[in-house]
Amino acid sequence: MHDEPDAVTLLEAMATTLSDSVVPALSGGVQHEARVVANLCRILARELAEAGPDRDMYAALLGHDGQLADLAAELDHVIVSGKAPPETLAVLLADVTRRAEITKPGYTFTDGT
């Protein structure tokens, strides 16, 4: 399961918009602040591309490391092939629960019920 566009793609789009459209339209201190924010978006995108809960869970399940999109595609293939490890359901449930809690905190039952 992989949300599109992912956070990395969104942050890169934000950085590009700020750098290419917003920064040139500004001047002085505000222009500098917009340039800094664009740079922060790029830093966050780079950090998110390297690690994250989804990537870590998928890598552990598949037994090797890789980029999130590649791991998600491989996991999809493994599930479709019927060769998914027994712990796949627990990993997917944890992933869905984490995403639901981000979207609507308190929506899921986290006490095991």
N, C-alpha and C positions, 0 to 999 in steps of 0.2 A: 504494500500500500504506500503510495507516494503522492502527496498533494502537489498539484500544479497550479500556478507556478509556486515553486518552493521559496523559502525565505531567502536563499542565496540569490535567486533570480530577481526577486523583488528589491533586495538591497542594492544589487548592481544597477537595476533600472533607476532607482532613486538617485544613486551616485551619478549616473550618466546625465540624468535630467538636471540635477543641481549644477554639475560641471559645465554642461553644454548650453543650458538655457538660462538658469537663474544667475549663476556667478557673473557672466558677461553683462547682465542687465543691472547689476548692482555696482556700488563703488564704496571705497573706504572700508571702515570696520565691518560693516554688514557683509560686504563682499568676502572679506577674510573669514567671517563666521560661516558663511555658506560653503566656502571651500573646505573648511575644517569639517563641517557636517558631512560633506561628500566623501571626504577621506575616512571618516569614522564609519560610514556605510560600507566602504570597501574593506575596511579592517574587519568589521563584523561578518561580512559575506565570506571573507577568507577563513575566519575562525569557524563559522558554521559549516563550511564545505569540508573542513578537516575532521570535525567530530560532532557528535550529537547522540541523543538517546536512541533514535531510530537506527542510525548507522552502527552503534555499539551493539544493540540487540540483534540486528540482522547478521553482523559479522560473527558474533558468538554462536548464533544458531547455525550459520553456514560453515563455520570453522575456518574462516579466513577474513582478512581485512579488505577494504576496497572503498570506492566512492559510494555514497548513499544510493544514487540512481542505479548504479550497476548492481549493488547488493539487492535492492528492491526488485529489480527485473529478474535477477537470478532466483530470489525467493518465490516470486510469482511462478516462474517456470517449474521450480521444485514442487510447489503445491499442485499445479496443474498436472504434473507427471504422476502424482500420487505417491511420491517418494519423500514427503516431508517428514522430518523427525517428529517424534511424539510431543516434544515441547513447543512445537510451532503454534498451536492454539493459545498457549499461555503467553507467548511472545506477542502474538497479534492482539490478544485481549489487553495486554499491558499497553500496547501502542495505542489502541482505540481509547482506552481509559485516559491515558495521558493527553491525547488530543481533545477529548470531550471536556476534561478539566480545564484546559486552556480556553476553549470556546465558551464553556458555561460552568464556572466553578460551582461545585456542589451537586452537579447533575448526576454524577455517578456514585455508586455505593462503593466506598473504599474500605469498609469494615468487614468485607467478606460475605455480606448478605446479598 
